[in-house]
């Protein structure tokens, strides 16, 4: 059993109120259940997390000037979501330059602050200054290495430089922006395994998000020429998170989406059984009524899929690797309910009820 499967089972066991009515074997009756009937009802009650540690990992090589300008110009789309949902955040910035101990995983200091919190005066302005990390860094980008160094803090120097940034009870969101692939000797599996083991509770969200060149061919536009960020994409798949192209002409939607995630609006929901993917149905009930989900292959398909919908609509993906539903294009309040129904691969259906993302 791989770690993801084990973690999912622990999460379900720890957090769900599982009803065994209708399942004679689980109820101890000893009979074979009728697979044509529903076999269970899962209820998960998860409060929206308001504490988040957000680590931005920015490529500071010579080709990143325009991308840093894009990020800084549109950064309010991210920051305003944290303010809107009264997030208790820590925001830190590192680079992909691992060539010296003074660069490798060390939080950048601006105006005397190694990281930003809601209490820091003019935090939004300092944030924009922080993300302009410059273009004098190594062209041998090692974002996976510097991320590990920042999080693991393996030396007394790093422990001192990054002191106070990480909190055990806060969600962790890593966001990398690069137009090159990673060249670290550290493997994607090593970083993913480390990150997923960092938190004492499986309820505490951990994500690795990538704004990179899309696989397999990268991308280009008048301002950007990016190779495929394959190692970053694999890490996002292993840990979970949002992956978007660095060549997007408009950065506001992706920064808004990342802001919602960092503010604690959960997007990913593990299923308790294995479904037939095309039978998955998702509905969200909130104070404004119900919204129906449409199965899509990515966030770019949501608008087209919802065109002509009679009521409120959003998109969702089914992640077979994690056996999870990923909600896209919904930004309602955390007190809503997500209802997921599907046909089991062996027959029958199960419903899962969770707070909205």
C-alpha positions as a Markdown table, in Angstrom:
| # | Residue | x | y | z |
|---|---|---|---|---|
| 1 | Unk | 0.0 | 0.0 | 0.0 |
| 2 | Unk | 1.5 | 3.3 | -1.0 |
| 3 | Unk | 1.6 | 6.3 | 1.4 |
| 4 | Unk | -1.1 | 8.2 | -0.4 |
| 5 | Unk | -3.5 | 5.3 | 0.0 |
| 6 | Unk | -2.6 | 4.8 | 3.6 |
| 7 | Unk | -3.0 | 8.5 | 4.3 |
| 8 | Unk | -6.4 | 8.5 | 2.7 |
| 9 | Unk | -7.5 | 5.5 | 4.8 |
| 10 | Unk | -6.3 | 7.2 | 8.0 |
| 11 | Unk | -8.1 | 10.4 | 7.0 |
| 12 | Unk | -11.3 | 8.6 | 6.4 |
| 13 | Unk | -11.1 | 6.7 | 9.6 |
| 14 | Unk | -10.2 | 9.7 | 11.7 |
| 15 | Unk | -12.7 | 12.3 | 10.2 |
| 16 | Unk | -15.7 | 10.6 | 8.8 |
| 17 | Unk | -18.9 | 9.6 | 10.5 |
| 18 | Unk | -19.4 | 6.4 | 8.5 |
| 19 | Unk | -22.9 | 4.8 | 8.5 |
| 20 | Unk | -22.9 | 1.0 | 8.0 |
| 21 | Unk | -26.7 | 0.7 | 7.6 |
| 22 | Unk | -27.4 | -1.3 | 4.4 |
| 23 | Unk | -24.0 | -3.1 | 4.5 |
| 24 | Unk | -24.7 | -6.5 | 6.3 |
| 25 | Unk | -21.1 | -7.6 | 6.4 |
| 26 | Unk | -19.9 | -4.4 | 8.0 |
| 27 | Unk | -22.9 | -4.5 | 10.4 |
| 28 | Unk | -21.8 | -8.0 | 11.5 |
| 29 | Unk | -24.8 | -9.8 | 10.0 |
| 30 | Unk | -22.5 | -12.1 | 7.9 |
| 31 | Unk | -24.6 | -12.0 | 4.7 |
| 32 | Unk | -23.4 | -11.0 | 1.3 |
| 33 | Unk | -24.6 | -7.4 | 0.6 |
| 34 | Unk | -26.7 | -6.5 | -2.4 |
| 35 | Unk | -24.3 | -4.7 | -4.7 |
| 36 | Unk | -27.1 | -3.2 | -6.6 |
| 37 | Unk | -28.0 | -1.0 | -3.6 |
| 38 | Unk | -26.1 | 1.8 | -1.9 |
| 39 | Unk | -23.4 | 0.5 | 0.4 |
| 40 | Unk | -22.6 | 3.4 | 2.6 |
| 41 | Unk | -23.0 | 7.1 | 3.5 |
| 42 | Unk | -19.9 | 9.1 | 4.4 |
| 43 | Unk | -20.1 | 12.4 | 6.3 |
| 44 | Unk | -16.9 | 14.5 | 6.7 |
| 45 | Unk | -17.0 | 17.7 | 8.8 |
| 46 | Unk | -13.9 | 19.8 | 8.2 |
| 47 | Unk | -13.7 | 23.4 | 9.2 |
| 48 | Unk | -12.1 | 25.9 | 6.8 |
| 49 | Unk | -8.5 | 26.4 | 7.8 |
| 50 | Unk | -7.6 | 30.1 | 8.3 |
| 51 | Unk | -3.9 | 29.5 | 9.1 |
| 52 | Unk | -1.6 | 29.1 | 6.2 |
| 53 | Unk | 2.2 | 29.2 | 5.6 |
| 54 | Unk | 2.8 | 30.1 | 1.9 |
| 55 | Unk | 6.2 | 29.7 | 0.4 |
| 56 | Unk | 6.8 | 31.3 | -3.0 |
| 57 | Unk | 9.7 | 29.8 | -4.9 |
| 58 | Unk | 10.7 | 32.1 | -7.7 |
| 59 | Unk | 13.2 | 31.6 | -10.6 |
| 60 | Unk | 15.7 | 34.4 | -10.4 |
| 61 | Unk | 17.7 | 33.5 | -13.5 |
| 62 | Unk | 18.3 | 36.0 | -16.4 |
| 63 | Unk | 15.2 | 35.2 | -18.4 |
| 64 | Unk | 12.6 | 35.9 | -15.7 |
| 65 | Unk | 12.2 | 39.7 | -15.7 |
| 66 | Unk | 8.9 | 39.8 | -17.5 |
| 67 | Unk | 7.4 | 37.0 | -15.5 |
| 68 | Unk | 8.4 | 38.7 | -12.2 |
| 69 | Unk | 6.7 | 41.9 | -13.5 |
| 70 | Unk | 3.6 | 39.9 | -14.4 |
| 71 | Unk | 3.5 | 38.4 | -10.9 |
| 72 | Unk | 4.0 | 41.7 | -9.1 |
| 73 | Unk | 1.5 | 43.6 | -11.2 |
| 74 | Unk | -1.3 | 41.0 | -10.6 |
| 75 | Unk | -0.4 | 40.0 | -7.1 |
| 76 | Unk | -3.4 | 41.6 | -5.5 |
| 77 | Unk | -5.6 | 38.9 | -7.1 |
| 78 | Unk | -3.8 | 36.5 | -4.7 |
| 79 | Unk | -3.3 | 38.8 | -1.6 |
| 80 | Unk | -6.9 | 40.2 | -1.6 |
| 81 | Unk | -8.3 | 36.6 | -1.2 |
| 82 | Unk | -6.2 | 36.2 | 2.0 |
| 83 | Unk | -7.6 | 39.5 | 3.4 |
| 84 | Unk | -11.2 | 38.7 | 2.3 |
| 85 | Unk | -11.2 | 35.5 | 4.2 |
| 86 | Unk | -9.3 | 36.9 | 7.2 |
| 87 | Unk | -6.5 | 34.4 | 6.8 |
| 88 | Unk | -3.8 | 34.1 | 9.4 |
| 89 | Unk | -1.0 | 33.8 | 6.9 |
| 90 | Unk | 2.8 | 33.7 | 6.8 |
| 91 | Unk | 4.2 | 34.5 | 3.4 |
| 92 | Unk | 7.8 | 33.9 | 2.5 |
| 93 | Unk | 9.8 | 34.1 | -0.7 |
| 94 | Unk | 12.9 | 32.1 | -1.8 |
| 95 | Unk | 14.6 | 31.6 | -5.1 |
| 96 | Unk | 15.6 | 28.6 | -7.3 |
| 97 | Unk | 19.3 | 29.5 | -6.7 |
| 98 | Unk | 21.0 | 26.8 | -4.6 |
| 99 | Unk | 24.6 | 27.7 | -5.5 |
| 100 | Unk | 25.5 | 28.9 | -2.0 |
| 101 | Unk | 24.4 | 28.5 | 1.6 |
| 102 | Unk | 23.3 | 32.1 | 1.7 |
| 103 | Unk | 20.8 | 31.5 | -1.1 |
| 104 | Unk | 19.7 | 27.9 | -0.8 |
| 105 | Unk | 16.2 | 28.0 | 0.9 |
| 106 | Unk | 16.8 | 31.2 | 2.7 |
| 107 | Unk | 13.8 | 33.5 | 3.0 |
| 108 | Unk | 14.3 | 36.9 | 1.4 |
| 109 | Unk | 14.4 | 39.8 | 3.8 |
| 110 | Unk | 12.6 | 43.0 | 2.8 |
| 111 | Unk | 12.4 | 46.0 | 5.1 |
| 112 | Unk | 13.6 | 43.8 | 8.0 |
| 113 | Unk | 10.9 | 41.1 | 7.5 |
| 114 | Unk | 11.9 | 37.5 | 6.5 |
| 115 | Unk | 8.2 | 36.7 | 6.1 |
| 116 | Unk | 4.9 | 38.7 | 6.1 |
| 117 | Unk | 1.9 | 38.3 | 8.4 |
| 118 | Unk | -1.4 | 40.3 | 8.6 |
| 119 | Unk | 0.2 | 42.4 | 11.3 |
| 120 | Unk | 3.1 | 43.7 | 9.1 |
| 121 | Unk | 2.4 | 47.3 | 8.0 |
| 122 | Unk | 1.9 | 47.7 | 4.3 |
| 123 | Unk | 2.3 | 43.9 | 3.8 |
| 124 | Unk | 0.8 | 44.1 | 0.3 |
| 125 | Unk | 3.4 | 46.6 | -0.9 |
| 126 | Unk | 6.2 | 44.6 | 0.7 |
| 127 | Unk | 4.9 | 41.5 | -0.9 |
| 128 | Unk | 5.2 | 43.1 | -4.4 |
| 129 | Unk | 8.8 | 44.1 | -3.5 |
| 130 | Unk | 9.6 | 40.5 | -2.3 |
| 131 | Unk | 8.5 | 38.8 | -5.5 |
| 132 | Unk | 10.8 | 41.0 | -7.6 |
| 133 | Unk | 13.8 | 38.8 | -6.8 |
| 134 | Unk | 15.9 | 39.9 | -9.7 |
| 135 | Unk | 17.6 | 38.1 | -12.5 |
| 136 | Unk | 21.1 | 37.6 | -11.2 |
| 137 | Unk | 20.6 | 34.1 | -9.9 |
| 138 | Unk | 22.0 | 30.8 | -11.2 |
| 139 | Unk | 20.8 | 29.6 | -14.5 |
| 140 | Unk | 21.0 | 26.1 | -13.1 |
| 141 | Unk | 17.5 | 26.3 | -11.4 |
| 142 | Unk | 17.0 | 23.9 | -8.4 |
| 143 | Unk | 13.6 | 24.8 | -7.0 |
| 144 | Unk | 13.0 | 21.3 | -5.6 |
| 145 | Unk | 16.3 | 21.6 | -3.7 |
| 146 | Unk | 15.7 | 25.1 | -2.4 |
| 147 | Unk | 12.1 | 24.2 | -1.3 |
| 148 | Unk | 13.4 | 21.2 | 0.7 |
| 149 | Unk | 16.1 | 23.4 | 2.3 |
| 150 | Unk | 13.5 | 26.0 | 3.3 |
| 151 | Unk | 11.2 | 23.5 | 4.8 |
| 152 | Unk | 13.6 | 21.0 | 6.3 |
| 153 | Unk | 16.0 | 23.7 | 7.6 |
| 154 | Unk | 18.8 | 21.1 | 7.8 |
| 155 | Unk | 21.5 | 23.6 | 9.0 |
| 156 | Unk | 21.8 | 26.0 | 12.0 |
| 157 | Unk | 22.1 | 28.8 | 9.5 |
| 158 | Unk | 18.8 | 28.0 | 7.9 |
| 159 | Unk | 17.1 | 27.4 | 11.2 |
| 160 | Unk | 18.1 | 30.9 | 12.3 |
| 161 | Unk | 17.3 | 32.6 | 8.9 |
| 162 | Unk | 13.8 | 31.0 | 8.6 |
| 163 | Unk | 12.9 | 30.9 | 12.3 |
| 164 | Unk | 9.2 | 31.3 | 13.0 |
| 165 | Unk | 8.0 | 30.9 | 9.4 |
| 166 | Unk | 6.6 | 27.3 | 9.7 |
| 167 | Unk | 3.8 | 26.4 | 12.1 |
| 168 | Unk | 2.8 | 22.8 | 12.8 |
| 169 | Unk | -1.0 | 23.6 | 12.8 |
| 170 | Unk | -1.0 | 25.8 | 9.6 |
| 171 | Unk | -1.7 | 24.6 | 6.1 |
| 172 | Unk | 1.4 | 24.6 | 3.9 |
| 173 | Unk | 1.3 | 25.9 | 0.3 |
| 174 | Unk | 4.4 | 26.0 | -1.9 |
| 175 | Unk | 4.0 | 27.9 | -5.2 |
| 176 | Unk | 6.8 | 27.8 | -7.8 |
| 177 | Unk | 7.2 | 30.1 | -10.7 |
| 178 | Unk | 9.9 | 29.2 | -13.3 |
| 179 | Unk | 10.4 | 29.1 | -17.1 |
| 180 | Unk | 12.9 | 26.2 | -16.8 |
| 181 | Unk | 12.7 | 22.6 | -15.5 |
| 182 | Unk | 14.3 | 21.7 | -12.2 |
| 183 | Unk | 17.9 | 20.3 | -12.1 |
| 184 | Unk | 18.1 | 19.3 | -8.4 |
| 185 | Unk | 19.7 | 16.0 | -7.4 |
| 186 | Unk | 16.9 | 15.6 | -4.9 |
| 187 | Unk | 14.1 | 13.5 | -6.4 |
| 188 | Unk | 10.5 | 14.6 | -6.8 |
| 189 | Unk | 9.5 | 11.6 | -4.7 |
| 190 | Unk | 11.8 | 12.6 | -1.8 |
| 191 | Unk | 10.4 | 16.1 | -1.7 |
| 192 | Unk | 6.8 | 14.9 | -2.0 |
| 193 | Unk | 7.2 | 12.3 | 0.7 |
| 194 | Unk | 8.9 | 14.8 | 3.0 |
| 195 | Unk | 6.2 | 17.5 | 2.5 |
| 196 | Unk | 3.3 | 15.0 | 3.1 |
| 197 | Unk | 4.9 | 13.9 | 6.4 |
| 198 | Unk | 5.5 | 17.4 | 7.7 |
| 199 | Unk | 2.1 | 17.9 | 9.5 |
| 200 | Unk | 1.0 | 16.1 | 12.6 |
| 201 | Unk | -2.5 | 15.9 | 11.3 |
| 202 | Unk | -3.7 | 14.5 | 8.0 |
| 203 | Unk | -6.4 | 17.1 | 8.1 |
| 204 | Unk | -3.8 | 19.9 | 7.6 |
| 205 | Unk | -3.6 | 20.7 | 3.9 |
| 206 | Unk | -0.2 | 20.5 | 2.1 |
| 207 | Unk | 0.1 | 21.5 | -1.6 |
| 208 | Unk | 2.8 | 22.1 | -4.2 |
| 209 | Unk | 1.7 | 24.4 | -7.0 |
| 210 | Unk | 3.4 | 25.1 | -10.3 |
| 211 | Unk | 3.3 | 28.0 | -12.7 |
| 212 | Unk | 5.7 | 26.6 | -15.2 |
| 213 | Unk | 6.1 | 25.5 | -18.8 |
| 214 | Unk | 3.4 | 22.9 | -19.6 |
| 215 | Unk | 4.4 | 19.4 | -20.5 |
| 216 | Unk | 5.5 | 18.0 | -22.9 |
| 217 | Unk | 6.6 | 20.9 | -25.1 |
| 218 | Unk | 6.7 | 24.0 | -23.0 |
| 219 | Unk | 5.3 | 27.2 | -24.3 |
| 220 | Unk | 6.1 | 30.6 | -25.8 |
| 221 | Unk | 4.6 | 34.1 | -26.3 |
| 222 | Unk | 6.0 | 37.5 | -27.0 |
| 223 | Unk | 7.2 | 37.8 | -23.3 |
| 224 | Unk | 8.0 | 34.2 | -22.3 |
| 225 | Unk | 9.8 | 31.2 | -23.7 |
| 226 | Unk | 9.5 | 28.3 | -21.3 |
| 227 | Unk | 10.6 | 24.7 | -21.5 |
| 228 | Unk | 8.4 | 22.1 | -19.9 |
| 229 | Unk | 8.7 | 22.1 | -16.1 |
| 230 | Unk | 8.3 | 18.3 | -16.0 |
| 231 | Unk | 9.8 | 17.7 | -12.5 |
| 232 | Unk | 7.6 | 20.4 | -11.0 |
| 233 | Unk | 4.5 | 19.0 | -12.7 |
| 234 | Unk | 5.3 | 15.5 | -11.2 |
| 235 | Unk | 5.7 | 17.0 | -7.8 |
| 236 | Unk | 2.4 | 18.8 | -8.1 |
| 237 | Unk | 0.8 | 15.5 | -9.0 |
| 238 | Unk | 2.4 | 13.7 | -6.1 |
| 239 | Unk | 1.6 | 16.2 | -3.4 |
| 240 | Unk | -1.5 | 17.8 | -4.9 |
| 241 | Unk | -2.0 | 21.4 | -6.0 |
| 242 | Unk | -2.7 | 23.7 | -8.9 |
| 243 | Unk | -0.6 | 23.6 | -12.1 |
| 244 | Unk | -0.9 | 26.4 | -14.7 |
| 245 | Unk | 1.1 | 27.6 | -17.7 |
| 246 | Unk | 3.6 | 30.4 | -17.2 |
| 247 | Unk | 2.7 | 31.6 | -20.7 |
| 248 | Unk | -0.9 | 32.5 | -19.7 |
| 249 | Unk | -1.6 | 36.0 | -21.0 |
| 250 | Unk | -3.7 | 36.8 | -18.0 |
| 251 | Unk | -2.3 | 35.9 | -14.6 |
| 252 | Unk | -5.3 | 37.1 | -12.6 |
| 253 | Unk | -7.4 | 33.9 | -12.7 |
| 254 | Unk | -4.6 | 31.6 | -11.6 |
| 255 | Unk | -3.5 | 34.0 | -8.8 |
| 256 | Unk | -7.1 | 34.3 | -7.7 |
| 257 | Unk | -7.4 | 30.5 | -7.7 |
| 258 | Unk | -4.2 | 30.1 | -5.7 |
| 259 | Unk | -5.4 | 32.8 | -3.3 |
| 260 | Unk | -8.6 | 30.9 | -2.6 |
| 261 | Unk | -6.7 | 27.8 | -1.9 |
| 262 | Unk | -4.2 | 29.5 | 0.4 |
| 263 | Unk | -7.2 | 31.2 | 2.2 |
| 264 | Unk | -8.3 | 27.7 | 3.1 |
| 265 | Unk | -11.1 | 27.0 | 0.7 |
| 266 | Unk | -10.6 | 23.3 | 0.1 |
| 267 | Unk | -10.6 | 22.0 | -3.5 |
| 268 | Unk | -9.8 | 18.4 | -3.1 |
| 269 | Unk | -12.0 | 15.6 | -1.7 |
| 270 | Unk | -11.0 | 12.0 | -1.2 |
| 271 | Unk | -13.6 | 9.4 | -2.0 |
| 272 | Unk | -14.1 | 6.4 | 0.4 |
| 273 | Unk | -14.7 | 3.9 | -2.5 |
| 274 | Unk | -13.5 | 3.4 | -6.0 |
| 275 | Unk | -16.0 | 4.9 | -8.5 |
| 276 | Unk | -16.7 | 4.4 | -12.2 |
| 277 | Unk | -15.3 | 7.9 | -13.1 |
| 278 | Unk | -17.9 | 8.9 | -15.6 |
| 279 | Unk | -20.7 | 8.3 | -13.0 |
| 280 | Unk | -19.3 | 10.8 | -10.5 |
| 281 | Unk | -21.8 | 13.6 | -9.7 |
| 282 | Unk | -21.0 | 16.6 | -7.5 |
| 283 | Unk | -23.4 | 19.2 | -6.0 |
| 284 | Unk | -22.7 | 22.1 | -3.7 |
| 285 | Unk | -25.3 | 23.4 | -1.3 |
| 286 | Unk | -24.7 | 26.8 | 0.2 |
| 287 | Unk | -26.7 | 29.8 | 1.4 |
| 288 | Unk | -27.3 | 30.9 | -2.2 |
| 289 | Unk | -28.9 | 27.5 | -3.1 |
| 290 | Unk | -27.4 | 24.6 | -5.0 |
| 291 | Unk | -24.8 | 24.5 | -7.7 |
| 292 | Unk | -24.3 | 21.5 | -10.0 |
| 293 | Unk | -20.9 | 20.3 | -11.1 |
| 294 | Unk | -19.8 | 19.3 | -14.6 |
| 295 | Unk | -17.0 | 16.8 | -15.1 |
| 296 | Unk | -14.2 | 18.5 | -17.1 |
| 297 | Unk | -10.6 | 17.8 | -18.1 |
| 298 | Unk | -9.2 | 21.0 | -16.6 |
| 299 | Unk | -10.1 | 24.5 | -15.4 |
| 300 | Unk | -9.9 | 25.9 | -19.0 |
| 301 | Unk | -13.0 | 23.8 | -19.9 |
| 302 | Unk | -15.3 | 25.1 | -17.1 |
| 303 | Unk | -16.7 | 28.2 | -18.8 |
| 304 | Unk | -17.6 | 26.2 | -22.0 |
| 305 | Unk | -19.0 | 23.3 | -20.0 |
| 306 | Unk | -21.2 | 25.6 | -18.0 |
| 307 | Unk | -22.5 | 27.7 | -20.9 |
| 308 | Unk | -26.2 | 27.4 | -21.1 |
| 309 | Unk | -26.6 | 25.8 | -17.7 |
| 310 | Unk | -30.0 | 26.4 | -16.1 |
| 311 | Unk | -28.6 | 27.2 | -12.7 |
| 312 | Unk | -25.3 | 27.8 | -10.9 |
| 313 | Unk | -22.5 | 25.6 | -12.3 |
| 314 | Unk | -18.9 | 24.7 | -11.6 |
| 315 | Unk | -16.4 | 22.2 | -12.9 |
| 316 | Unk | -14.7 | 19.3 | -11.3 |
| 317 | Unk | -12.1 | 16.7 | -12.2 |
| 318 | Unk | -11.7 | 13.1 | -11.0 |
| 319 | Unk | -8.1 | 12.3 | -9.9 |
| 320 | Unk | -7.7 | 8.6 | -10.3 |
| 321 | Unk | -4.2 | 8.6 | -8.8 |
| 322 | Unk | -5.6 | 9.9 | -5.5 |
| 323 | Unk | -9.2 | 8.7 | -5.9 |
| 324 | Unk | -10.3 | 12.3 | -5.3 |
| 325 | Unk | -12.6 | 14.9 | -6.7 |
| 326 | Unk | -11.0 | 18.3 | -7.4 |
| 327 | Unk | -13.6 | 21.2 | -7.5 |
| 328 | Unk | -12.8 | 24.0 | -10.1 |
| 329 | Unk | -14.5 | 27.4 | -10.5 |
| 330 | Unk | -16.3 | 27.6 | -7.2 |
| 331 | Unk | -15.4 | 30.2 | -4.6 |
| 332 | Unk | -18.3 | 30.1 | -2.2 |
| 333 | Unk | -18.2 | 30.1 | 1.6 |
| 334 | Unk | -16.6 | 27.3 | 3.6 |
| 335 | Unk | -19.8 | 26.5 | 5.4 |
| 336 | Unk | -21.4 | 25.0 | 2.3 |
| 337 | Unk | -21.7 | 21.2 | 1.6 |
| 338 | Unk | -20.3 | 19.2 | -1.2 |
| 339 | Unk | -22.3 | 16.1 | -2.0 |
| 340 | Unk | -20.6 | 13.5 | -4.2 |
| 341 | Unk | -22.4 | 10.5 | -5.6 |
| 342 | Unk | -21.1 | 7.8 | -7.8 |
| 343 | Unk | -21.5 | 4.2 | -8.9 |
| 344 | Unk | -19.0 | 1.8 | -7.4 |
| 345 | Unk | -16.8 | -0.2 | -9.7 |
| 346 | Unk | -18.3 | -3.3 | -8.2 |
| 347 | Unk | -21.9 | -1.9 | -8.2 |
| 348 | Unk | -23.8 | 0.3 | -5.9 |
| 349 | Unk | -23.4 | 4.0 | -5.0 |
| 350 | Unk | -22.1 | 6.0 | -2.0 |
| 351 | Unk | -22.6 | 9.6 | -1.0 |
| 352 | Unk | -20.0 | 11.8 | 0.5 |
| 353 | Unk | -20.8 | 15.1 | 2.3 |
| 354 | Unk | -18.1 | 17.6 | 2.9 |
| 355 | Unk | -17.7 | 21.4 | 3.5 |
| 356 | Unk | -17.3 | 23.3 | 0.3 |
| 357 | Unk | -13.9 | 24.2 | -1.0 |
